[in-house]
């Protein structure tokens, strides 16, 4: 793919505004700079890889295995210093280098672990070297806060030990002087202060000559003099000497560490570039989430099929204003290479054209676009635009001259891999002459096999679009009643400009509109009216068609659902019938077996029993065989359409085989139903047992009362309780009276007395 998309095209389509929005999602200044420099990617493989990486990053944002944090501090200055001989880096610089190295190592390990989830990102990371050498060398010398560790060298450790000792002596001597002069009453109430990072005594001005030491300053009023005690001055000079030695030793250590890291300069540059690229991918993915973008199918066949496409800048503005944005659906392919869009001003022609162009540019720059996921888009080598009033003051060219110069460029660069976008084609000159020239240009683009979208008001271009084979008319829909644009593109018919209707809506007096109509060619007015009428009828037809399609779809769904339910019910009925027949047969077999057994018990004649049993089994076998033959004959008639033709051995064999398979399936189905029934029986049995246990518990816990009807646990005789004393009940059975322990009684009916 040889991509030669010009800066003019990017400007016409406001591509920089999209980049500004994406850059806001970057986490580093370097990433923001890189986003603002994004251009269409020239190599096809690189573009597809970039789009896959952005899409994988987008999917990771809603995944449990989210891509780790990749924030980094820029190390461009550090990399430049490493390129200068005998230079050295500060501790904070090493800390930033270690942080970047650690981040990259973590990302490499993460993507290696989840390479199946993120194959494109993993492939990108494979070219980055994994090494802990840089981190290890830095951690030996530099702390996580960017300070040089004591263990960096024996000499530094010794110097710092001495510094600590001297500071202790300074502190002790200062406190001694403080106590001494405070006791003499020479010090002010604040007693001490700090001047030039050194502790000093706050001496009253009148006693300054009585305090031995070096005066380092005084208060604004002059009442206090700040004096460093003489006892601490000697230690302070020693401390300064040691601090100088410490600084010299630190420089030596930093130089040594810098020399160790210097060979890794190009690797560090690669690390920073990788993290910067990941930052750009992240910004693209976050922006895609914000505008509801996705990765459409990239096809090698030259075509554009954008469904529910949104202009991202318009979408952003409308969302801020809580205004609904209407998406557009459009297709360019081998049968429809050019679309001529017409319709009223402010109807959405230009924004539709810009939507397609901007989304194409975004996709070819590795940015996901707000379209339906089933959209299909191919990659174009050239994208040419002629949008807006491009009057050139610099070159002293009029609008029309500039547009003619642009058309010359179009004619030179147009080919089968070109997408051209022209807004208000042919304007800027005499309508009749300009329209004729625009017609010639359109024919030329058509002959070159280019793909494109044109917006126009010229009738001759609408007519030409209807005559050329692979060119289609399109119009922006308009509500004739409210005279409001609907912002919906319809392909297949040219649109009316609604010039006089729009003028009337905007308050132009009716008499002036009528006067203007008289000045226009009557045939043109008739044509415009006819187009407007056709457009109105088409809108009605479209609404009716959509309504009928929806009703048809709903009806089909209901019919399919009812048919499925009917088949299911019929299948269950058949299964239950088979189960019933099988159970009846088993009962019949049981009765016959019982009959034979009873006869044997009476006669004790084994021979007779065996003879009758064999005879019965033989009869049943012949019945089964006859039943199977009847089924085979029935099946054969169904297969042959009821014709009683003699069957060959092969046909008979196939039919028998099919019958056996069907019998096997039925048996399996029967077993499944039996299992279901057994499960249901088991459930019912468990439920009954549960109820019985509940009743038993209630009975066991029941407190018997007088006039309750009861019976003994091992008896069927029922009686009425007349008296209960100490768990012994007196029971009246009508004929006789008996006494029994309450524990031996079972409740038959509770007393009806309240």
Secondary structure as GFF3:
##gff-version 3
##sequence-region A 1 754
A	DSSP	alpha_helix	7	12	.	.	.	ID=ss1
A	DSSP	alpha_helix	15	23	.	.	.	ID=ss2
A	DSSP	alpha_helix	29	36	.	.	.	ID=ss3
A	DSSP	alpha_helix	44	60	.	.	.	ID=ss4
A	DSSP	alpha_helix	76	82	.	.	.	ID=ss5
A	DSSP	alpha_helix	91	113	.	.	.	ID=ss6
A	DSSP	alpha_helix	119	125	.	.	.	ID=ss7
A	DSSP	alpha_helix	133	141	.	.	.	ID=ss8
A	DSSP	three_ten_helix	150	152	.	.	.	ID=ss9
A	DSSP	alpha_helix	154	184	.	.	.	ID=ss10
A	DSSP	beta_strand	187	195	.	.	.	ID=ss11
A	DSSP	beta_strand	198	204	.	.	.	ID=ss12
A	DSSP	three_ten_helix	205	210	.	.	.	ID=ss13
A	DSSP	beta_strand	213	218	.	.	.	ID=ss14
A	DSSP	beta_strand	224	229	.	.	.	ID=ss15
A	DSSP	alpha_helix	230	262	.	.	.	ID=ss16
A	DSSP	alpha_helix	265	291	.	.	.	ID=ss17
A	DSSP	beta_strand	297	298	.	.	.	ID=ss18
A	DSSP	beta_strand	304	309	.	.	.	ID=ss19
A	DSSP	alpha_helix	312	320	.	.	.	ID=ss20
A	DSSP	beta_strand	328	332	.	.	.	ID=ss21
A	DSSP	beta_strand	338	342	.	.	.	ID=ss22
A	DSSP	alpha_helix	349	363	.	.	.	ID=ss23
A	DSSP	beta_strand	376	377	.	.	.	ID=ss24
A	DSSP	beta_strand	382	386	.	.	.	ID=ss25
A	DSSP	alpha_helix	399	413	.	.	.	ID=ss26
A	DSSP	beta_strand	418	422	.	.	.	ID=ss27
A	DSSP	alpha_helix	431	447	.	.	.	ID=ss28
A	DSSP	beta_strand	451	455	.	.	.	ID=ss29
A	DSSP	alpha_helix	459	467	.	.	.	ID=ss30
A	DSSP	beta_strand	471	479	.	.	.	ID=ss31
A	DSSP	beta_strand	484	491	.	.	.	ID=ss32
A	DSSP	alpha_helix	499	505	.	.	.	ID=ss33
A	DSSP	alpha_helix	510	519	.	.	.	ID=ss34
A	DSSP	alpha_helix	522	603	.	.	.	ID=ss35
A	DSSP	alpha_helix	606	640	.	.	.	ID=ss36
A	DSSP	alpha_helix	649	700	.	.	.	ID=ss37
A	DSSP	beta_strand	709	712	.	.	.	ID=ss38
A	DSSP	beta_strand	718	725	.	.	.	ID=ss39
A	DSSP	beta_strand	728	732	.	.	.	ID=ss40
A	DSSP	beta_strand	737	741	.	.	.	ID=ss41
A	DSSP	three_ten_helix	742	744	.	.	.	ID=ss42
A	DSSP	beta_strand	745	749	.	.	.	ID=ss43
###
